[in-house]
Amino acid sequence: MLQKRGILLSFILLTVFACKKAQPGDSTGKSTSVQYAKGFDLQQTSGQDLLVVKQISQKITRSVTYLLLQRGEKVPADLAYDKIIRLPIRKVICLSAPQVAFLTALGEQKRIQAITSISHIYNEEIHRRKREGKVQEVGSAGNLNLEKIISISPDVVFVEIISPADIDKFSILERAGISVVYISDWLEHTPLGRAEWLRLYGALFSKEKLAGEIFTKVEQEYKQVLAKVSTIKKKPGILVNFPFKGVWYMPGGKSYMARLFQDARASYHWSGTTNTGSIPLDFESVLPVAIAAEFWISPGFTKSLQQLFAKEKRVKYFTSFQKKQIYNNHKRIRKEGGNDYWESGVVSPHILLQDLVKILHPQLLPEYSLYYFNRLE
């Protein structure tokens, strides 16, 4: 049986930012370890460890090369890089739930000094440390308290860039001597590719071996599920998500979610699109697909069929509603709002896949119990 898994202002001039600019294509380093992830690379050049984030956001395609150096270690001459990160990293700030999950997988959650909001986090240890005053909140992603972040004086802040304006905002932290590491795992095209960002955190926390072992286990279990479902000929149609302010956002065909649906042997109507992000659609264009789909996955914040019908009366025409084949990812959710599906689910795609296979092809996993999903009643 496959097993389930569980930041007073002080502006400093640092050698961290006195660097030789890395130019695209000038690295002669040997890439190591990374197999599925397309958004980062781990390299060794002249005996030095480099971490390359290849694309910092969906709209900004430039890469950033980090030179990983031990504290006190001399900066090498004639080596191309953009920024230096000094190891070991002692204090960090995480600005998303998946970042918390990656650190937790490596046993480094104790390094987390701040998060955006505790209401976004599922991890019990982070909640406990928040109650003890050991973890602070630094505002929402769109309204961060930069002064508070600087006062915490973390070694590293893990950030996600949504718009070009974010670059200027986070540069304030860098001028204060805080290393900013760009995280774009959400741009990956496959679930295993996103989970493999664990190797990036492994390199930053000198836990490359552990990260490799964990990922290899995840990969093996994911492939075991793939083998089970490979015999399925009929792919049931699925509908996902729920309209928000009149817009129905569907995962693009090149997103990791679309790949997850494919691996679960589901028929997903928008699988042929080239989007890596979401596709905004109006209700009417989705309606024919919604009526025919045999299963409905993750219908917003809905907890019951009655609640779903109260929000949208037309669901009564949906095959999934009529047959009560609607499943939401709310099985592991805290009263404060943190949802483990968006947290540990990123590190555990093998469990996400098992859940979907159990929903779509229950005969293949007769003894398996859903981990992240509940069936709406």
N, C-alpha and C positions, 0 to 999 in steps of 0.2 A: 504494500500500500504506500503510495507516495505521501511523504510527510509534509505538513503545513509549516510555514515559517511565520516566526517572531523576530552681546558688544562698548576739572578744569582743562578745557580745550588746550592742547599743546601741539602746536604746529612744528613739525620736525623735518629737517632736511635729511633724507635717508639715502644711503647708497642703493636702497631698493629700487630707486627710480633713475639712478645714474647708470644708464645702460646703452649698449650699442643696439640700434634699431634692427630688429629682424626683418629681412626682406623675403617676400614670398619666393619659395623655391630655393633659398640659399642654404638650407640645412643639409648637411651630409650625414646627419645622425641616423642610426639604425632604429627603425620602429620596432617596438617590442610589445608583445602580449595582446594588443587590441585586435579583436577578431570581427565583431559585429558592429560596434559603434563607429559612426562616420564623423561625429562632431568633435572628437579629440584624438590626440595621439600621445604616446609616451616614447621619447627618444633618448638616445645616449650619443653625445658628441664629444670627442676628446676626453672621455671619462666623466663627463658632466651630464646630469639628469635634466632633461627638458620636458616640460608639459606644454603641449600645443592645443589650444582651443581653436578649432578651425573656423568656426562661424559663431560670433557672439550673440547673434539674434536673427530672427527671421528676416528683418529688413536691413541688417548690417552684416555684410558678408566677410568683413575683414577678420583675420585671425590674430590671436595674441599668443606669444611664446613666453612661458615662464621658466626661469632658471631656478632650479631647486638647490639651495645651498644650506649647509649646516651653519648655525650661528657661529660667528668668528671666522668662518672659512673665507679665504681671500677670493675676491671676484676675479675670475680668469680673464686674461686679455684675449683679444681677437676671437671672441665668441659672440655670435649674433643671438640676441634675445630682446624682449620688450620690457619685462619686469622681473624682479627677483623676489622669491618667497623664501624666507629664512625658516629653517626647520630646527628643532621640532616646533610645530604649531601648538600653542598653549591655550589660546582663547579664540573662539570664533563666534560669529553671528550668522544665523541661518534665516533667510528671508522667504523660505517656502517649506512646506511639509515634506516633500520628497527629500530635501537636503537633510532634514532631521532623520529620516529613515535610513539614508545611506550611512550617516555617522553612527547610528544605532547598530546597524549591521556589523560595523567594525569595532563596536564597543567603545566608541569615542564620543558618545552623547554627553559625557561629563564636561567636554570642552565647550559646549554650547552655553554662552552667556546671555544671549537675547534672541528673540524671535519677533515676527511682526505682531501677531496676536495669538494668545493662548487658545482662543476659540477656533483657530484653524488647525490645532494640533491634537492628535489622538494619543500619542506616546505618554504613558502614565508617569514615567520618570521625569519627563519635562514638566508635567503638571505638578508633581510633588516638589521639584526644585523651584518652580514658580511660587508655590505656596510658602516655601522656606526662604524666599527672597533671593534665590541664587540665579534665577533666570528672569530677565526683564523683557518688557514689551517695548518696541520701538516704532510703533505706528504701522499703518497699512502700507502696502506696496506703493500706492500712488501718493502717499502723504507721510513719508518717513521722517522721523525726528533725527536729523543728521547730527545735531548738537549732542543728543543723548548717546547716539552711536559712538561719537568721538570720545565722550566722557567715559565710556566703558573701556575704551582702548583695547579693542581686540587685535589679534595678530592678523586675522583674515575675516573678511565679510564675503559670503557667497551670494552673488547677485544674479538676477535674471533681467535682461534688457528687453523691454517691451517696445520702447520708442527711442529714437536718437537722442531725445532730451535727457534720457536716463544717463547717458555717458557723462554729460556735464555734471549731473547731480552726484554721481559716484566719484568723479574726479576730485570733489571736495574732500572725500575720505582719503584718497590717495595723497593729497597735499598735506594731510594731517599725519601721514606716515602709516596708514592702514592699507594693507594689501587687499585688493579687490579681485576676486576670482570670478570670472564670467562662467555661468552654468547654463548650458542650452540643451540639456538632455531631452527636453520636450520636443525638440526638432527631429529626433531620431525617427527612422522609418519603420523600425521593428521593435517589438517588446524586448527582445534580447539585447538589441543595440542600446536601448535606454537603460536597461539594468546593468549593462557593462560599464556604465559611468562609475560604478563601484570601484573600478580599477583606478580612476582618477583620484578618488578620495584615498584609496590605498597608497598611492604614490605620495600624496600630500602628508599623510600621517605615518609614513614608513611602515605600512602594513600591506605591501604588495602581495606577499605570499598568502596572507589570510584572504585578501580581496579575491585573488585568483582562485583559491579553494572554494570560497562561497559561490562565486560566479559559475565555476565549473559544475558544481552541484545543481545550481539552478538550471544551467544549460542541459545537463543530463536529464533532469526530471521533465523539462519542457519537451525534450525530444522523445521521451517515453510516452508522453501524452499524444504527441504528433503521430507516433507509430500506431497508437490505438485507434486514432480517428482516421487514419489513412484509408481504412477499408470502407468508409462511408461514401456512398454514391450520391444519395439525395441530400442536397444542401437546403435546409429550411430558410425561408426568407426572414430577415430580421429588420425591425425598426428600432432606432435608438434616440435617446434624449427626448426633450419636450420643448415646445415653443417658449421663447422668452421675449416678452413685449412684442409679440407678433412675428418673431423671427425664429425659425427652426434651424439650429446650427448642427450640421452633420459633419462627422469626421471626414477629412479629405482622403482620397484614395491612396495617397502616399504617406499617410500618418501611421503611427505605430498602432493606433486603435483599429484601423482598417486591416492591418496585417494580422492583428489578434483575431478579428472576425474570420479572416481567411483561414488562419491556422485551425480555428475551431470548426471548420467546414460549414460556415454559414454563407448564405447568399445575401450580400450587402449591395444594395442598388447603386451606391456611389463609389464602388470599389475601383471603377475605371477612371476616375478623375485624377488629376495630377497634383492636387493640393496637399500640402503637408499639414496645414492648419485646418480650421473649420470652414465649412461652406454655408453661408447664410441663405436660407430659403424661406419662401412664404408658405403658409399652411396649405394653400391650394395646390402647389406643385408637389408637395409631399403626400397629399391625400391619397392618390391612387396606390402608392407604395404602402402607406399606412394601413389601408383597408385590406390589402392582400397579405401582409407580413404575418407569419405564423407566431412569431415571438416579438415581444417588445422589451428592450433592455434599457435600464437606467432612465425612466421617465421623470426626470427632474427631482423635485423634493417630495414627490407623492409617496404616501405610505399605505394607501389602500385603494381598492377599486372604486369605492364610494367617493373618496376624495378626488380621484382622477376624473370621474364622471362629473363631479361638481365643478371642476375647473374647465372641462371641455365636453359638452354634451355629445359632440360628434364621434367620440371614441366608441359609442355603442355600435358603430358600423365596422369597427376594426375587428378582424378575425382574432387577434391576440386577446382583445378584451372579451369577446364572446366566449372564447375557450379558456379564459383565465390563465393565459400564458404570458404574464407580465412580471418582470423581475427587476428589483431595484438594488443598488449597491449600498444599502443602509444597515447591513447586519452588524457591522462593527463601527458604531458611531457613538460619540459621547454626548451627554446632555448639553455640554457647552458648545457642541457643534463639530468637533474634530472628527473626520471620517477617515478611517484607516485605509479605505479603498484608494484614496488619493495620496496616502502616505506609504505604508509598507507595500502596497500593491505595485508600486513602481519598481521596487527591488525584488518582487516576487511574481514575475510574469507567469511562472509555471503554475501558480495557484490561480491566477486570473484565468488561465487557459483551462485548468481543470473545472473551474466554476462554469465557464461557458459550455464546455463539453457536457457537463452534467445536466445543464439546462436544455441544450439542443439535442443531445444524444445520450439520454440517461442510462440506456442499456449498456454503454461502454464502461461506466463507472458505478456499478450497482451499490457498492458499499461507501461511496464517497458522499460527504455532507458538504453543502455549500458553505464557503468560508466568508466571502464578502457580500453575497447576494441573499435576498429574501424574496420569496414569491408573494406578490400582492394578493390579499384576500379581500 
